[in-house]
Each structure stands twice: as structure tokens, then as C-alpha cells.
Amino acid sequence: MDRENVENKEDVENKESTEYSFYISTSQDKEKPTVNWKEQEDFLKKLKSLNPRLEKVFNNGVRYPYRRIKQGERNASLMKMVTYFHDKYGTDVVKLFAEGLYKFYGHRFKDGLGRHNNEARSQIRALKTSFANKLSADERKIYESLLIHKEVADTFRICRSLAKYIDKDKDKATEKGIFYLACNELAKRLGFKHDQKADRILAMLEELGAIKVLK
């Protein structure tokens, strides 16, 4: 054995090994639903067409955390995911993420996409009601006046969530409701491609007295 082959063999032997189990399909699996790679690819393209940064959010918040989801866990996982994103992202983005959960793992579920999306919308309606019930009288008055403008109402919810954020390390809420939100970050959260639209929404909330720009 020459010196190069010896060195290659030693490199392989010295690397930390990980045990894997590889699934080999058989003729008995012909009726088993398969992954639709094209559908997944089209979904990611749709995300990127809204805002290129949304793909990373989806991957880190939905695709990877739920990659081991099993049949029978769909509804609970959906409720958990929708609840997590509701106060952080716009309604349309949350609905899209819910759909994405099915696009990637729907082949494991018995329920169809229609039922899945209906349950996501139902949970979003319940969360909106819960959010409104937590508001003070002044906050609720402003929020209810914004409901006819979905994206503005979404921004109000996002801003209040950031202002009420509890730092788990410091075990306290954000000091005096101060929060930081750049226009490009809001654009991502609302699924906008351009920052200018997000900037106009923030200006509208400032005019209404819902937020105040400090610097």
C-alpha cells in the first residue's frame, strides 16, 4: 500500500464516526405518499419573491425544527408554530409558514391541505381575539381602528410584542416599552420586498400616537 493510501485510510479512521440507518424502499411502499420536491422548491421561490430573507426565517423556524414531525402530531405542531409567529410576523406570512409546514411534511399526514390551512386560520383568529383582550382601553381603541388595514394592524401587534418583550436572561420586560425596529426588518416580517412600504406604515402609527420615534 502506497503512502498516499495509508494517509487517506488514517484520515478516515481518525474522523469521529456517526451511526446512521438508511431507509431502503421496497415494492410494499408503492402506495406510500412521497415527497414532492418540486412543490417544496416552488414554495421557497414564493417566499423569496416576497422577501429574500424569509426563506432563512422559514428554515430556522419551521422546516428544520419540525423535520421529525410524525403522523398524529400535525395539529399540535401547527398550533405551536402559528402561536409562536403570530405576534412577530404579519398575518399573511404566518399563513404562508403554516402552508409551508404542509408543503414539506404533508406526505406524513392523513389530513389534507385544505383542513390544515383552515385550522391555521382558525388559530390566527383566536390569537387576534386574545391579543385584543390583553390591550389597555387606549391601545384597544387604536388597534380596532386599524383592523380595516391588515398590514397596519399587524405592525401594531409586532411593535407591541417587541415593546413588551421579556428578556429571559434579565427576567424583566423591555425598559419603558422601548424597542428597536428597522424598516428592512419590518418589511421582512410583513413579507414586503421593499422597505419604503414598511416605512410608511411606521409613520402612520407615529401619527396616530401608537409609537414614538426616539432617535
Secondary structure as UniProt FT lines:
FT   HELIX           3..14
FT   HELIX           27..29
FT   TURN            30..31
FT   HELIX           37..50
FT   TURN            52..53
FT   HELIX           54..58
FT   HELIX           59..63
FT   TURN            64..68
FT   TURN            71..72
FT   HELIX           74..86
FT   TURN            87..88
FT   HELIX           91..105
FT   HELIX           106..108
FT   HELIX           113..133
FT   HELIX           137..146
FT   TURN            147..148
FT   HELIX           150..163
FT   STRAND          166..167
FT   TURN            168..171
FT   STRAND          172..173
FT   HELIX           175..177
FT   HELIX           183..190
FT   HELIX           195..208
//
